[in-house]
Amino acid sequence: MRLRDKTAVITGGASGIGEATVRRFVTEGAKVLIADRNIAAAEKLAAELGADVSAIECDVRKESSAQSVAKKSLDLWGRVDILVNNAGSELNKTFNETTSDEWDMVLETDLKGPWMMCKHIVPSMMAQKSGSVINVSSLNGLVGFPLSTAYGSAKGGLVVFTRDIAIELATSGVRFNCVCPGVIETPMMERWTKLMPDQDAAKEMLRGVMPIGRMGYATEVAAAILFFASDDSSLCQGSVLSVDGGFTAQ
Ligand SMILES: NC(=O)c1ccc[n+]([C@@H]2O[C@H](COP(=O)([O-])OP(=O)(O)OC[C@H]3O[C@@H](n4cnc5c(N)ncnc54)[C@H](O)[C@@H]3O)[C@@H](O)[C@H]2O)c1
């Protein structure tokens, strides 16, 4: 019960890494608000997990959503202890096939969204002089890949954003840290393989990307997020943790 009596907002909590994080946080004693644009999936998960889990429709690209999530979490619990900025949008296109709208969509979801959630939730954490924010970046935020200029720019920006806000608020009692997952088996990865002409070959290729020779599980990323959410990481401020089966160790 490493999160006993803690309250947590998890964006994109209805699927994949976010869903695994919701499930892990609940088993560790937290109360959770799932903020997801897929409200049907979010409500289904909340109903399955019981009274400690609520859901709210949210598009992290919209400031009105960030305001609604902040209000609902304070109405529910009077405080927010943990914010997980996990909602993300992928794009696999060459730099010149990427349209201006696609660039904006990815940057707004993966970079502006976390900033806006912080803008509206972190002030209450500052007032209570405690809190933990975990941003879910990516391997793509640390190293270069083809077809990744928009996604990689957003995720790299999220790493830098984490460090900057961690320093700006270093003495506030609020901690900001970042996890960078490698190749993780989630619906997002399924969508990527479906774009490939040979899906079996694409999955085989993905299994070989990380030195450990397999894809990661969403639960393994959730465990890293739990570390930053819990008091076990009390000395971590602006940390960037690769959860990538050795990829960035090469
Ligand atoms: N799967 C991987 O291999 C991998 C690797 C590195 C990083 N990541 C990152 O992990 C995070 C979770 O990815 P996943 O693989 O679990 O994806 P997923 O597609 O399984 O889940 C993403 C969730 O975010 C929600 N969402 C998307 N856009 C949203 C928006 N604008 N507002 C609110 N909710 C929104 C979706 O409805 C969904 O529930 C993302 O930030 C992703 O970039 C994933």
The ligand as a Gaussian input file, in Angstrom:
#p B3LYP/6-31G(d) Opt

LIG

0 1
 N        3.314000       1.949000     -26.228000
 C        4.577000       2.321000     -26.338000
 O        5.435000       1.592000     -26.859000
 C        5.027000       3.650000     -25.810000
 C        6.400000       3.914000     -25.816000
 C        6.860000       5.127000     -25.322000
 C        5.965000       6.062000     -24.825000
 N        4.626000       5.787000     -24.847000
 C        3.739000       6.821000     -24.305000
 O        2.954000       6.260000     -23.274000
 C        1.710000       6.952000     -23.194000
 C        0.582000       5.943000     -23.224000
 O        0.673000       5.221000     -24.443000
 P       -0.090000       3.839000     -24.687000
 O        0.811000       3.006000     -25.526000
 O       -0.598000       3.318000     -23.409000
 O       -1.272000       4.357000     -25.635000
 P       -2.812000       3.948000     -25.769000
 O       -3.209000       4.425000     -27.116000
 O       -3.008000       2.518000     -25.404000
 O       -3.526000       4.834000     -24.661000
 C       -3.540000       6.242000     -24.759000
 C       -4.731000       6.778000     -23.984000
 O       -4.679000       8.215000     -24.072000
 C       -5.964000       8.693000     -24.445000
 N       -5.799000       9.957000     -25.168000
 C       -5.212000      10.141000     -26.375000
 N       -5.265000      11.421000     -26.726000
 C       -5.881000      12.079000     -25.701000
 C       -6.227000      13.426000     -25.471000
 N       -5.969000      14.390000     -26.377000
 N       -6.841000      13.750000     -24.303000
 C       -7.112000      12.795000     -23.380000
 N       -6.847000      11.492000     -23.565000
 C       -6.215000      11.138000     -24.710000
 C       -6.582000       7.599000     -25.305000
 O       -8.003000       7.703000     -25.345000
 C       -6.087000       6.346000     -24.572000
 O       -6.969000       5.966000     -23.536000
 C        1.699000       7.929000     -24.378000
 O        2.076000       9.207000     -23.920000
 C        2.748000       7.362000     -25.304000
 O        3.285000       8.328000     -26.145000
 C        4.134000       4.612000     -25.313000

